[in-house]
Amino acid sequence: MSKRQAIDDSFTNKTLVITGGTGSFGSTVLKHFIGSDLCEIRILSRDEKKQDTMRHALQARYPEYASKVKFYVGDVRNISSVRDCMYGADYVFHAAALKEVPSCEFFPMEAVKTNIIGTDNVITAAVENAVKKVVFLSTDKAAYPINTMGATKMLGEKIVGARAQAAFDRSGTVLCCTRYGNVMCSRGSVIPLFIDQIKRKAPITITDPNMTRFLMNLDEAVDLVAFAFMHAEPGDLFIQKADASTIGDLADGVMKVFGQTEKKIIGSRHGEKLYETLMTREERLRSTDMGDYFRISPDARGLNYDKFYVQGDVLTEGDEAYTSHNTNRLDVDGVVQKIMTTDYVKEELEGRPHAVEA
């Protein structure tokens, strides 16, 4: 049985909340599960224009199912709006976030309000309403964070881990996280920028051609959340094994599909890393290899360390972190094959309008 078939069975007559649901991830979840036996899908977001656009797109594309999607204008920063959306819900996918690295660098308190306080609000409202399971979406930038976006997402993960056992004990709510790398063609990602620059016959702007980044498509992101949904215990963190490429090869791959243009090296943006880490050396000690995924179990120790006495050598980290430098590296042809799995690239090649996204 596939992950999506298994999750379909669990969705029968249930209500799903997607925070930040007008975004790229929410749009892909709807594509996969709007035809399932979910009785209701609630979209919580703060942009009424995107909600209206999504509503009309759903009515045109899925007329027989569109009525099961309900829209809630609200903000995860405001616990009242989260509570209103959570009443009677069974499951939550928490995708709402400020995720563009430079903007979070310039407005760090805004990232704190959404990525940290917003995550805590979602947990509180979910526990109050005895939601069965909440899957939080995180990012590779949360591992060894050097920028505000990564630091706030890391603290969001820590909040999930700190509250997971109490949430389960109080109301049976399972809290878990997923962490993944760059999602190709999502809002703020570089491939749409490259395509636009090529179409304008402008130079492709490359920060550093030697930077490496994980590459996932939106369907793989949904598969990761579905896997976590089916297998999570309280406090678990799930990571999908992912391909990576250099930014230089990524640019060459996009040009191989859309046409050649010049390349311009512009240097790193605020808060950027040379490579990304999906699993730290410290987390590796608590990880289980599950085939296409890693599961990182929570540290179950309590605050009282007086009872821990250890003789001999103590291992505090694994041999190696799991990074975009040491995972499977795609060459230019591999990049072409990978980007061709995205709806965005297919729609650009065919001249079709893009599906509504957040």
Residue frames as qw, qx, qy, qz and C-alpha x, y, z in Angstrom:
[[0.000, 0.889, 0.458, 0.000, 0.00, 0.00, 0.00],
 [0.403, 0.498, -0.030, 0.767, 1.39, 3.44, -0.96],
 [0.206, -0.173, -0.456, 0.848, 1.88, 6.24, 1.56],
 [0.286, -0.019, -0.106, -0.952, -0.89, 8.25, -0.04],
 [0.596, -0.248, -0.654, -0.396, -3.30, 5.31, -0.09],
 [0.493, -0.277, -0.703, 0.432, -2.61, 4.65, 3.58],
 [0.047, -0.169, -0.291, 0.940, -3.17, 8.28, 4.49],
 [0.407, -0.159, -0.442, -0.783, -6.33, 8.32, 2.36],
 [0.576, -0.340, -0.741, -0.064, -7.74, 5.54, 4.54],
 [0.363, -0.307, -0.539, 0.695, -6.90, 7.47, 7.71],
 [0.052, 0.020, -0.051, -0.997, -8.60, 10.57, 6.31],
 [0.236, -0.414, -0.785, -0.396, -12.07, 8.98, 5.97],
 [0.356, -0.779, -0.465, -0.225, -14.70, 11.34, 7.41],
 [0.573, -0.464, -0.215, 0.641, -11.98, 13.44, 9.07],
 [0.137, 0.984, 0.100, 0.056, -11.22, 17.18, 9.08],
 [0.737, 0.002, 0.022, 0.676, -7.77, 18.45, 8.10],
 [0.049, -0.976, -0.039, 0.207, -6.42, 21.93, 8.86],
 [0.726, 0.244, 0.083, 0.638, -3.58, 23.34, 6.75],
 [0.200, -0.874, -0.069, 0.436, -1.99, 26.49, 8.15],
 [0.064, -0.597, 0.485, 0.635, -0.45, 28.65, 5.47],
 [0.634, 0.224, 0.740, 0.011, -2.62, 26.59, 3.17],
 [0.546, 0.810, 0.105, -0.188, -2.69, 28.94, 0.19],
 [0.140, -0.744, 0.581, 0.298, 1.04, 28.29, -0.27],
 [0.452, 0.442, -0.714, -0.301, 2.90, 25.92, -2.54],
 [0.014, 0.095, -0.970, 0.224, 2.69, 23.05, -0.07],
 [0.442, 0.292, 0.577, -0.621, -1.02, 23.55, 0.66],
 [0.600, 0.480, -0.234, -0.596, -1.82, 23.65, -3.04],
 [0.384, 0.325, -0.852, -0.149, -0.01, 20.34, -3.57],
 [0.186, 0.054, 0.880, -0.433, -1.75, 18.73, -0.59],
 [0.572, 0.395, 0.281, -0.661, -5.09, 19.72, -2.10],
 [0.522, 0.455, -0.564, -0.450, -4.07, 18.28, -5.46],
 [0.267, 0.190, -0.943, 0.051, -3.38, 14.91, -3.84],
 [0.071, -0.195, -0.889, 0.408, -6.11, 14.71, -1.19],
 [0.387, 0.115, 0.085, -0.911, -9.08, 16.86, -2.20],
 [0.687, 0.056, -0.507, -0.518, -10.58, 13.76, -3.82],
 [0.249, 0.063, -0.912, 0.320, -10.03, 11.65, -0.70],
 [0.425, -0.570, -0.684, -0.165, -12.71, 10.84, 1.87],
 [0.197, -0.126, -0.385, 0.893, -11.84, 13.85, 4.01],
 [0.032, 0.750, 0.660, -0.011, -15.12, 15.51, 4.96],
 [0.021, 0.995, 0.095, 0.016, -13.54, 18.96, 5.30],
 [0.686, 0.090, -0.049, 0.720, -10.25, 20.73, 4.57],
 [0.164, -0.954, -0.200, 0.151, -9.69, 24.04, 6.34],
 [0.599, 0.406, -0.014, 0.691, -7.26, 26.57, 4.91],
 [0.360, -0.867, -0.181, 0.293, -5.94, 29.08, 7.45],
 [0.565, 0.155, 0.125, 0.800, -3.99, 32.02, 6.04],
 [0.124, -0.644, -0.286, 0.699, -3.89, 35.79, 6.32],
 [0.005, 0.254, -0.438, -0.862, -4.09, 36.75, 2.63],
 [0.556, 0.440, 0.541, -0.453, -7.72, 36.98, 1.55],
 [0.480, 0.644, -0.332, -0.496, -6.71, 37.66, -2.07],
 [0.149, 0.344, -0.917, -0.138, -4.83, 34.36, -2.31],
 [0.348, 0.177, 0.851, -0.351, -7.77, 32.60, -0.68],
 [0.573, 0.573, 0.198, -0.551, -10.17, 34.06, -3.25],
 [0.391, 0.579, -0.611, -0.372, -7.85, 33.06, -6.10],
 [0.033, -0.177, 0.982, -0.061, -7.53, 29.54, -4.71],
 [0.484, 0.315, 0.639, -0.508, -11.29, 29.25, -4.17],
 [0.615, 0.604, -0.062, -0.503, -12.01, 30.06, -7.82],
 [0.274, 0.502, -0.794, -0.207, -9.22, 27.78, -9.06],
 [0.223, -0.029, 0.945, -0.236, -10.62, 24.88, -7.03],
 [0.573, 0.449, 0.424, -0.538, -14.14, 25.52, -8.31],
 [0.555, 0.628, -0.344, -0.423, -12.85, 25.40, -11.88],
 [0.288, 0.452, -0.842, -0.053, -10.55, 22.40, -11.48],
 [0.161, -0.086, -0.959, 0.218, -12.38, 20.28, -8.88],
 [0.407, -0.290, -0.139, -0.855, -16.04, 21.33, -9.06],
 [0.756, -0.311, -0.523, -0.240, -17.27, 18.14, -7.39],
 [0.707, -0.274, -0.472, 0.450, -14.95, 18.56, -4.36],
 [0.232, 0.449, -0.131, 0.853, -14.41, 22.31, -4.00],
 [0.489, -0.657, -0.149, -0.554, -17.19, 22.72, -1.43],
 [0.847, -0.402, -0.296, 0.184, -15.31, 20.62, 1.14],
 [0.543, 0.117, -0.187, 0.810, -12.56, 23.27, 1.31],
 [0.251, -0.907, -0.339, -0.007, -13.32, 25.99, 3.87],
 [0.467, 0.470, -0.157, 0.732, -11.29, 29.19, 4.13],
 [0.497, -0.775, -0.300, 0.249, -10.37, 30.91, 7.40],
 [0.310, 0.754, -0.154, 0.558, -8.79, 34.35, 7.30],
 [0.665, -0.745, 0.047, -0.013, -6.45, 34.48, 10.27],
 [0.345, 0.718, -0.535, 0.280, -2.87, 34.45, 11.44],
 [0.814, -0.171, -0.514, 0.212, -1.03, 31.83, 13.49],
 [0.249, 0.266, -0.405, 0.839, 0.38, 34.74, 15.51],
 [0.465, -0.254, 0.150, -0.835, -3.14, 35.28, 16.83],
 [0.048, -0.024, 0.982, -0.180, -4.18, 32.34, 18.97],
 [0.497, 0.345, 0.453, -0.654, -7.85, 33.29, 18.75],
 [0.624, 0.491, -0.309, -0.524, -7.93, 32.78, 14.99],
 [0.266, 0.300, -0.915, -0.039, -6.05, 29.47, 15.37],
 [0.262, 0.104, 0.833, -0.477, -8.58, 28.29, 17.97],
 [0.601, 0.415, 0.140, -0.669, -11.49, 29.22, 15.69],
 [0.575, 0.466, -0.567, -0.363, -10.00, 27.12, 12.89],
 [0.159, 0.297, -0.927, 0.162, -9.04, 24.16, 15.11],
 [0.571, -0.035, 0.520, -0.634, -12.43, 23.42, 16.68],
 [0.868, 0.234, 0.301, -0.316, -13.54, 19.89, 15.72],
 [0.508, 0.665, -0.524, -0.156, -10.41, 19.23, 13.63],
 [0.986, -0.154, 0.064, 0.027, -8.76, 15.80, 13.52],
 [0.792, -0.027, 0.161, 0.589, -5.39, 16.53, 11.89],
 [0.054, 0.967, -0.050, -0.243, -3.19, 19.57, 11.22],
 [0.752, 0.237, 0.111, 0.605, -0.39, 20.23, 8.73],
 [0.220, -0.900, -0.081, 0.367, 1.40, 23.33, 10.00],
 [0.681, 0.334, 0.267, 0.595, 3.02, 24.98, 6.98],
 [0.022, 0.975, 0.122, 0.182, 2.60, 28.67, 7.87],
 [0.706, -0.389, 0.043, 0.591, 6.02, 30.33, 8.12],
 [0.209, 0.935, -0.221, -0.180, 8.17, 33.25, 7.18],
 [0.910, -0.075, 0.329, 0.241, 10.78, 31.45, 5.10],
 [0.587, 0.729, -0.044, 0.349, 12.69, 33.89, 2.89],
 [0.744, -0.231, -0.234, 0.582, 16.16, 34.15, 4.39],
 [0.302, 0.258, -0.035, 0.917, 17.00, 37.81, 3.59],
 [0.346, -0.611, -0.221, -0.678, 13.66, 39.22, 4.75],
 [0.778, -0.545, -0.310, 0.050, 13.94, 37.34, 8.05],
 [0.635, -0.019, -0.194, 0.747, 17.44, 38.78, 8.49],
 [0.065, 0.348, 0.034, 0.935, 16.09, 42.32, 8.19],
 [0.555, -0.406, -0.010, -0.726, 12.91, 41.69, 10.21],
 [0.304, 0.140, -0.916, 0.221, 13.89, 39.05, 12.79],
 [0.284, 0.072, 0.644, -0.707, 11.06, 39.79, 15.23],
 [0.698, 0.231, -0.142, -0.662, 8.51, 39.12, 12.49],
 [0.606, 0.220, -0.760, -0.088, 10.09, 35.70, 12.00],
 [0.030, 0.083, -0.823, 0.561, 9.95, 35.13, 15.77],
 [0.515, 0.116, 0.313, -0.790, 6.24, 35.97, 15.85],
 [0.788, 0.257, -0.272, -0.489, 5.32, 33.59, 13.02],
 [0.670, 0.302, -0.678, 0.014, 7.83, 30.74, 13.25],
 [0.235, 0.109, -0.802, 0.538, 8.13, 30.49, 17.04],
 [0.334, 0.102, 0.485, -0.802, 5.07, 32.04, 18.68],
 [0.672, 0.196, -0.278, -0.657, 2.85, 30.85, 15.83],
 [0.551, 0.130, -0.824, -0.023, 4.06, 27.27, 16.27],
 [0.048, -0.032, -0.784, 0.618, 3.36, 27.42, 20.00],
 [0.495, 0.150, 0.169, -0.839, -0.13, 28.79, 19.30],
 [0.682, 0.156, -0.559, -0.445, -0.87, 25.90, 16.92],
 [0.384, 0.042, -0.883, 0.267, 0.21, 23.39, 19.58],
 [0.162, 0.078, 0.586, -0.790, -1.89, 25.04, 22.27],
 [0.611, 0.184, -0.041, -0.769, -5.02, 25.16, 20.11],
 [0.625, 0.164, -0.720, -0.253, -4.51, 21.58, 18.89],
 [0.241, -0.002, -0.872, 0.427, -4.16, 20.22, 22.43],
 [0.325, 0.115, 0.396, -0.851, -7.18, 22.20, 23.64],
 [0.713, 0.254, -0.117, -0.643, -9.26, 20.62, 20.87],
 [0.731, -0.168, 0.660, -0.049, -7.80, 17.09, 21.22],
 [0.617, 0.633, -0.354, -0.306, -6.53, 17.07, 17.64],
 [0.989, -0.085, 0.116, 0.039, -5.21, 13.58, 16.88],
 [0.767, -0.068, 0.233, 0.594, -2.03, 14.45, 15.04],
 [0.147, 0.966, -0.049, -0.207, -0.10, 17.60, 14.08],
 [0.807, 0.124, 0.201, 0.541, 2.74, 17.53, 11.53],
 [0.094, -0.914, 0.071, 0.387, 5.00, 20.58, 11.61],
 [0.767, 0.546, 0.074, 0.330, 7.02, 21.50, 8.52],
 [0.414, -0.797, 0.210, 0.386, 10.60, 22.60, 9.12],
 [0.568, 0.801, -0.189, 0.014, 13.68, 23.26, 7.01],
 [0.858, 0.105, -0.199, 0.461, 17.28, 22.17, 6.59],
 [0.193, 0.651, -0.204, 0.705, 18.23, 25.67, 7.72],
 [0.658, -0.663, 0.053, -0.352, 17.13, 24.67, 11.24],
 [0.937, -0.181, -0.034, 0.297, 20.16, 22.35, 11.51],
 [0.577, -0.225, 0.029, 0.784, 23.24, 24.30, 12.67],
 [0.219, 0.883, 0.389, 0.145, 21.38, 27.57, 11.94],
 [0.460, -0.139, 0.003, 0.877, 23.35, 30.69, 11.02],
 [0.083, -0.276, -0.278, -0.916, 20.44, 32.86, 9.89],
 [0.378, -0.044, 0.403, -0.832, 17.27, 34.15, 11.52],
 [0.772, 0.066, -0.289, -0.563, 14.95, 31.98, 9.48],
 [0.676, 0.117, -0.721, 0.096, 16.86, 28.82, 10.43],
 [0.109, 0.136, -0.689, 0.704, 17.16, 29.87, 14.07],
 [0.528, -0.029, 0.236, -0.815, 13.43, 30.51, 14.40],
 [0.828, 0.085, -0.408, -0.374, 12.53, 27.24, 12.68],
 [0.477, 0.178, -0.784, 0.354, 15.00, 25.44, 14.95],
 [0.165, -0.074, 0.590, -0.787, 13.24, 26.90, 17.99],
 [0.722, 0.033, -0.119, -0.680, 9.92, 25.86, 16.46],
 [0.739, 0.114, -0.663, -0.037, 11.25, 22.29, 16.32],
 [0.227, 0.150, -0.738, 0.617, 12.44, 22.57, 19.93],
 [0.468, -0.083, 0.284, -0.832, 8.98, 23.72, 21.05],
 [0.823, 0.051, -0.377, -0.421, 7.41, 20.70, 19.35],
 [0.624, 0.145, -0.725, 0.253, 9.89, 18.39, 21.07],
 [0.025, 0.171, -0.612, 0.772, 9.47, 20.04, 24.47],
 [0.541, 0.003, 0.253, -0.802, 5.67, 19.88, 24.41],
 [0.544, 0.130, -0.710, -0.428, 5.19, 16.56, 22.61],
 [0.320, -0.102, -0.915, 0.223, 4.92, 14.20, 25.58],
 [0.136, 0.259, 0.542, -0.788, 2.69, 16.50, 27.64],
 [0.487, 0.213, -0.249, -0.810, 0.42, 17.04, 24.62],
 [0.534, 0.021, -0.806, -0.254, 0.04, 13.28, 24.19],
 [0.208, -0.156, -0.838, 0.479, -0.52, 12.67, 27.89],
 [0.219, 0.250, 0.348, -0.877, -3.14, 15.42, 28.16],
 [0.613, 0.433, 0.127, -0.649, -5.23, 14.92, 25.02],
 [0.800, 0.157, 0.564, 0.135, -3.70, 12.12, 22.95],
 [0.450, 0.879, -0.070, -0.140, -2.32, 14.65, 20.46],
 [0.828, -0.071, 0.258, 0.492, 0.75, 13.42, 18.56],
 [0.142, 0.947, -0.162, -0.237, 3.15, 16.24, 17.65],
 [0.801, -0.071, 0.377, 0.460, 5.88, 15.54, 15.12],
 [0.082, 0.809, -0.236, -0.532, 8.14, 17.40, 12.68],
 [0.829, 0.376, 0.269, 0.316, 9.38, 17.02, 9.15],
 [0.199, -0.780, 0.274, 0.525, 12.54, 18.71, 7.93],
 [0.769, 0.397, 0.408, 0.293, 13.36, 19.04, 4.27],
 [0.420, -0.238, 0.265, 0.835, 15.61, 20.93, 1.89],
 [0.190, 0.337, -0.188, -0.903, 14.86, 23.38, -0.87],
 [0.535, 0.461, 0.698, -0.123, 11.51, 22.69, -2.51],
 [0.277, 0.015, 0.522, 0.807, 11.93, 23.44, -6.19],
 [0.074, -0.395, -0.512, -0.760, 9.70, 26.19, -7.62],
 [0.312, -0.698, -0.602, 0.229, 8.08, 27.04, -4.29],
 [0.005, 0.975, 0.131, 0.181, 7.59, 30.69, -3.36],
 [0.278, -0.900, 0.330, 0.061, 10.92, 32.51, -3.10],
 [0.821, -0.174, 0.452, 0.302, 12.95, 29.70, -4.66],
 [0.172, -0.591, 0.422, 0.665, 15.55, 30.25, -7.34],
 [0.394, 0.176, 0.799, 0.419, 14.30, 28.21, -10.33],
 [0.247, 0.826, 0.506, 0.012, 11.39, 30.56, -11.17],
 [0.120, -0.880, 0.153, 0.434, 13.86, 33.47, -10.96],
 [0.374, -0.301, 0.691, 0.541, 16.25, 31.74, -13.37],
 [0.374, 0.475, 0.751, 0.267, 13.42, 31.00, -15.81],
 [0.111, 0.933, 0.290, -0.179, 12.22, 34.61, -15.70],
 [0.225, -0.746, 0.364, 0.510, 15.74, 35.92, -16.29],
 [0.407, -0.024, 0.771, 0.489, 16.21, 33.61, -19.28],
 [0.304, 0.690, 0.645, 0.124, 12.89, 34.69, -20.80],
 [0.020, 0.971, 0.081, -0.223, 13.93, 38.34, -20.43],
 [0.756, 0.492, -0.113, 0.417, 17.32, 37.48, -21.94],
 [0.239, -0.874, 0.313, -0.286, 18.90, 38.86, -18.78],
 [0.354, 0.411, -0.800, 0.258, 21.92, 37.26, -17.11],
 [0.781, -0.429, -0.450, -0.051, 21.21, 34.51, -14.59],
 [0.129, -0.750, 0.420, -0.495, 22.28, 35.83, -11.19],
 [0.857, -0.114, -0.483, 0.137, 24.20, 33.21, -9.20],
 [0.492, -0.849, 0.152, -0.115, 25.21, 33.75, -5.60],
 [0.248, -0.616, 0.743, 0.085, 28.05, 31.19, -5.53],
 [0.738, 0.291, -0.477, -0.379, 28.31, 28.42, -8.16],
 [0.382, 0.236, -0.863, 0.233, 29.97, 26.09, -5.64],
 [0.480, -0.148, 0.495, -0.709, 27.12, 26.25, -3.12],
 [0.236, -0.112, -0.938, -0.228, 25.18, 23.00, -2.84],
 [0.506, -0.056, 0.274, -0.816, 21.49, 22.69, -2.11],
 [0.335, 0.185, 0.919, -0.101, 19.10, 19.77, -1.60],
 [0.343, 0.090, -0.416, -0.837, 16.50, 19.47, -4.38],
 [0.223, 0.297, 0.902, -0.221, 12.98, 18.19, -3.71],
 [0.197, -0.303, -0.489, -0.794, 9.78, 18.65, -5.63],
 [0.463, -0.257, 0.240, -0.813, 6.48, 19.46, -3.94],
 [0.872, -0.087, -0.355, -0.326, 5.16, 15.92, -4.38],
 [0.651, 0.110, -0.630, 0.408, 8.16, 14.60, -2.43],
 [0.073, -0.272, 0.441, -0.852, 7.45, 17.15, 0.31],
 [0.732, -0.188, -0.019, -0.655, 3.90, 15.83, 0.57],
 [0.848, 0.046, -0.528, 0.001, 5.23, 12.25, 0.61],
 [0.342, 0.231, -0.634, 0.654, 7.48, 13.16, 3.55],
 [0.392, -0.215, 0.316, -0.837, 4.55, 14.62, 5.50],
 [0.852, -0.061, -0.259, -0.450, 2.43, 11.57, 4.65],
 [0.703, 0.132, -0.648, 0.264, 5.19, 9.25, 5.89],
 [0.065, 0.213, -0.571, 0.790, 5.49, 11.20, 9.14],
 [0.613, -0.181, 0.028, -0.769, 1.71, 11.18, 9.52],
 [0.887, -0.032, -0.386, -0.253, 1.61, 7.40, 9.28],
 [0.791, 0.062, -0.505, 0.340, 4.65, 6.55, 11.45],
 [0.085, 0.584, -0.355, 0.725, 5.15, 9.31, 14.02],
 [0.570, -0.504, -0.573, 0.304, 5.37, 8.86, 17.73],
 [0.188, -0.969, -0.156, 0.038, 5.28, 11.97, 19.96],
 [0.320, -0.842, 0.294, 0.321, 8.26, 14.23, 19.31],
 [0.760, 0.076, 0.486, 0.425, 9.65, 12.40, 16.27],
 [0.176, 0.767, -0.253, -0.563, 11.46, 14.30, 13.50],
 [0.811, 0.274, 0.490, 0.165, 11.46, 12.85, 9.97],
 [0.012, 0.701, -0.422, -0.575, 13.91, 13.63, 7.18],
 [0.871, 0.445, 0.197, -0.070, 13.72, 12.48, 3.58],
 [0.594, -0.268, 0.469, 0.596, 16.91, 11.43, 1.83],
 [0.418, 0.859, 0.181, -0.233, 17.32, 13.90, -1.00],
 [0.712, 0.351, 0.183, 0.580, 19.45, 14.65, -4.04],
 [0.194, -0.844, -0.016, 0.499, 21.50, 17.83, -4.24],
 [0.672, 0.519, 0.186, 0.495, 23.37, 19.89, -6.80],
 [0.358, -0.258, -0.052, 0.896, 25.64, 22.89, -6.96],
 [0.255, 0.758, 0.275, -0.533, 23.99, 26.20, -7.76],
 [0.064, 0.539, -0.556, -0.629, 26.20, 26.37, -10.85],
 [0.055, 0.053, 0.952, 0.295, 24.91, 23.03, -12.16],
 [0.211, 0.602, 0.694, -0.335, 21.36, 24.02, -11.28],
 [0.212, 0.724, -0.066, -0.654, 21.69, 27.18, -13.38],
 [0.063, 0.346, -0.776, -0.523, 23.20, 25.17, -16.27],
 [0.159, 0.266, 0.951, 0.013, 20.36, 22.66, -16.01],
 [0.269, 0.710, 0.446, -0.473, 17.69, 25.36, -16.20],
 [0.189, 0.665, -0.354, -0.630, 19.45, 26.91, -19.20],
 [0.105, -0.123, 0.925, 0.343, 19.64, 23.52, -20.90],
 [0.208, 0.511, 0.828, -0.098, 15.83, 23.40, -20.74],
 [0.156, 0.863, 0.393, -0.276, 14.92, 27.04, -21.38],
 [0.532, 0.774, 0.046, 0.339, 17.81, 28.42, -23.41],
 [0.683, -0.077, -0.187, 0.702, 21.22, 29.93, -22.88],
 [0.035, -0.964, -0.058, -0.258, 21.98, 33.30, -21.35],
 [0.334, 0.563, -0.519, 0.549, 24.90, 34.86, -19.53],
 [0.702, -0.508, -0.463, 0.186, 25.74, 34.09, -15.91],
 [0.050, 0.731, -0.242, 0.636, 26.54, 36.76, -13.35],
 [0.614, -0.239, -0.627, 0.415, 28.10, 35.92, -9.97],
 [0.194, -0.771, -0.088, -0.600, 26.63, 38.24, -7.33],
 [0.137, 0.322, -0.704, 0.618, 27.92, 36.73, -4.08],
 [0.272, -0.342, -0.876, 0.207, 26.12, 35.26, -1.10],
 [0.316, -0.674, -0.264, -0.613, 22.97, 36.85, 0.26],
 [0.313, -0.529, 0.485, -0.622, 22.44, 37.68, 3.91],
 [0.682, -0.260, 0.536, -0.425, 22.57, 34.55, 6.08],
 [0.887, 0.324, -0.231, -0.235, 23.42, 31.99, 3.37],
 [0.706, -0.440, 0.545, 0.104, 25.49, 28.84, 3.91],
 [0.139, 0.487, -0.749, -0.426, 27.89, 27.12, 1.51],
 [0.397, -0.080, -0.878, -0.256, 25.95, 23.89, 2.03],
 [0.630, -0.383, 0.043, -0.674, 22.83, 22.79, 3.92],
 [0.053, 0.167, -0.942, 0.287, 22.49, 20.19, 6.67],
 [0.646, -0.289, -0.426, -0.564, 19.43, 17.99, 7.00],
 [0.856, -0.468, -0.218, -0.017, 20.65, 15.95, 9.99],
 [0.080, -0.852, 0.464, -0.229, 23.33, 17.01, 12.46],
 [0.455, 0.306, -0.807, 0.221, 26.06, 14.76, 13.83],
 [0.226, -0.146, 0.685, -0.677, 24.38, 14.94, 17.23],
 [0.740, 0.138, 0.129, -0.646, 21.00, 13.89, 15.81],
 [0.621, 0.341, -0.667, -0.229, 22.56, 10.99, 13.95],
 [0.053, 0.193, -0.903, 0.381, 23.02, 9.11, 17.23],
 [0.425, 0.221, 0.632, -0.609, 19.24, 9.16, 17.76],
 [0.538, 0.396, -0.303, -0.679, 18.35, 8.38, 14.14],
 [0.664, 0.078, 0.743, -0.029, 16.86, 5.29, 12.54],
 [0.122, 0.286, -0.632, -0.709, 17.34, 4.58, 8.84],
 [0.593, 0.327, 0.616, -0.404, 13.89, 3.77, 7.43],
 [0.623, 0.412, 0.578, 0.328, 14.87, 3.37, 3.79],
 [0.306, 0.633, 0.275, 0.655, 14.03, 6.61, 2.02],
 [0.294, -0.834, -0.038, -0.465, 13.72, 8.44, 5.33],
 [0.373, 0.134, -0.678, 0.619, 15.47, 9.01, 8.64],
 [0.519, -0.737, -0.346, -0.261, 13.53, 9.09, 11.89],
 [0.266, 0.356, -0.525, 0.726, 15.10, 11.08, 14.73],
 [0.529, -0.570, -0.628, 0.030, 13.64, 10.13, 18.07],
 [0.198, -0.876, 0.069, -0.434, 13.26, 12.75, 20.79],
 [0.320, 0.296, -0.696, 0.570, 15.70, 13.00, 23.68],
 [0.606, -0.533, -0.505, -0.305, 13.54, 11.50, 26.41],
 [0.500, -0.108, -0.554, 0.657, 15.72, 12.48, 29.36],
 [0.255, -0.878, -0.404, -0.016, 14.24, 14.73, 32.01],
 [0.095, 0.903, -0.165, 0.384, 15.68, 17.93, 33.45],
 [0.644, -0.680, 0.342, -0.082, 17.24, 16.18, 36.47],
 [0.667, 0.563, -0.482, 0.074, 20.73, 15.18, 35.33],
 [0.350, -0.630, 0.617, -0.317, 21.93, 14.14, 38.81],
 [0.878, -0.081, 0.429, -0.195, 20.93, 10.53, 38.15],
 [0.829, 0.546, -0.104, 0.056, 23.16, 10.15, 35.08],
 [0.408, -0.710, 0.552, 0.159, 26.58, 8.73, 35.95],
 [0.882, 0.466, -0.070, -0.026, 28.63, 7.31, 33.08],
 [0.575, -0.573, 0.483, 0.328, 32.05, 5.66, 33.09],
 [0.613, 0.080, 0.602, 0.505, 34.34, 5.58, 30.09],
 [0.073, -0.059, 0.394, 0.914, 33.97, 7.34, 26.73],
 [0.348, 0.582, 0.583, -0.448, 30.67, 8.96, 25.94],
 [0.281, 0.261, 0.605, 0.698, 29.47, 9.40, 22.38],
 [0.126, 0.606, 0.370, -0.693, 27.74, 12.76, 21.87],
 [0.464, 0.641, -0.169, -0.588, 27.73, 12.91, 18.08],
 [0.915, 0.260, 0.307, 0.033, 27.72, 10.64, 15.06],
 [0.677, -0.097, 0.370, 0.629, 30.49, 10.27, 12.51],
 [0.165, 0.050, 0.408, 0.897, 29.10, 12.69, 9.98],
 [0.378, 0.454, 0.324, -0.739, 26.20, 15.08, 9.47],
 [0.484, 0.432, 0.709, 0.277, 23.89, 14.48, 6.50],
 [0.000, -0.671, 0.030, 0.741, 24.44, 17.46, 4.19],
 [0.657, 0.719, 0.103, -0.203, 24.00, 18.68, 0.63],
 [0.130, 0.758, -0.624, -0.141, 27.78, 18.17, 0.23],
 [0.148, -0.317, 0.937, -0.019, 27.76, 14.43, 1.03],
 [0.695, 0.310, 0.536, -0.367, 24.41, 13.25, -0.33],
 [0.634, 0.327, 0.592, 0.375, 23.84, 12.05, -3.90],
 [0.040, -0.602, 0.145, 0.784, 25.15, 14.86, -6.14],
 [0.647, 0.619, 0.445, -0.011, 23.32, 15.45, -9.43],
 [0.374, -0.132, 0.391, 0.831, 25.21, 16.55, -12.54],
 [0.250, 0.246, -0.142, -0.926, 23.64, 18.91, -15.10],
 [0.432, -0.076, -0.742, -0.507, 21.71, 16.12, -16.85],
 [0.304, -0.337, -0.840, 0.297, 20.49, 14.88, -13.48],
 [0.053, 0.338, 0.301, -0.890, 19.35, 18.40, -12.63],
 [0.357, 0.083, -0.452, -0.813, 17.37, 18.52, -15.88],
 [0.437, -0.229, -0.853, -0.169, 15.61, 15.26, -15.05],
 [0.228, -0.359, -0.690, 0.586, 14.87, 16.52, -11.54],
 [0.143, 0.296, 0.131, -0.935, 13.42, 19.91, -12.46],
 [0.377, -0.013, -0.625, -0.684, 11.27, 18.26, -15.13],
 [0.279, -0.339, -0.889, 0.131, 9.37, 16.52, -12.33],
 [0.004, 0.382, 0.432, -0.817, 7.89, 19.87, -11.23],
 [0.302, 0.726, 0.618, 0.018, 4.54, 21.16, -12.47],
 [0.025, -0.870, 0.014, 0.491, 5.96, 24.69, -12.60],
 [0.200, -0.439, 0.645, 0.592, 8.62, 23.80, -15.19],
 [0.298, 0.316, 0.856, 0.280, 6.14, 21.77, -17.25],
 [0.168, 0.839, 0.483, -0.187, 3.64, 24.64, -17.24],
 [0.086, -0.776, 0.245, 0.575, 6.33, 27.14, -18.23],
 [0.253, -0.189, 0.779, 0.542, 7.39, 24.98, -21.18],
 [0.176, 0.477, 0.827, 0.239, 3.77, 24.61, -22.30],
 [0.010, -0.248, -0.128, -0.960, 2.91, 28.27, -21.74],
 [0.447, -0.585, -0.639, -0.223, 0.14, 27.40, -19.31],
 [0.276, -0.716, 0.214, -0.605, -0.81, 29.51, -16.28],
 [0.261, 0.196, -0.849, 0.416, 0.43, 28.20, -12.96],
 [0.516, -0.540, -0.662, -0.063, -1.80, 26.60, -10.39],
 [0.294, -0.842, 0.055, -0.449, -2.67, 28.87, -7.48],
 [0.742, -0.084, -0.484, 0.457, -0.09, 28.79, -4.71],
 [0.430, -0.883, -0.163, 0.096, 0.86, 30.50, -1.49]]
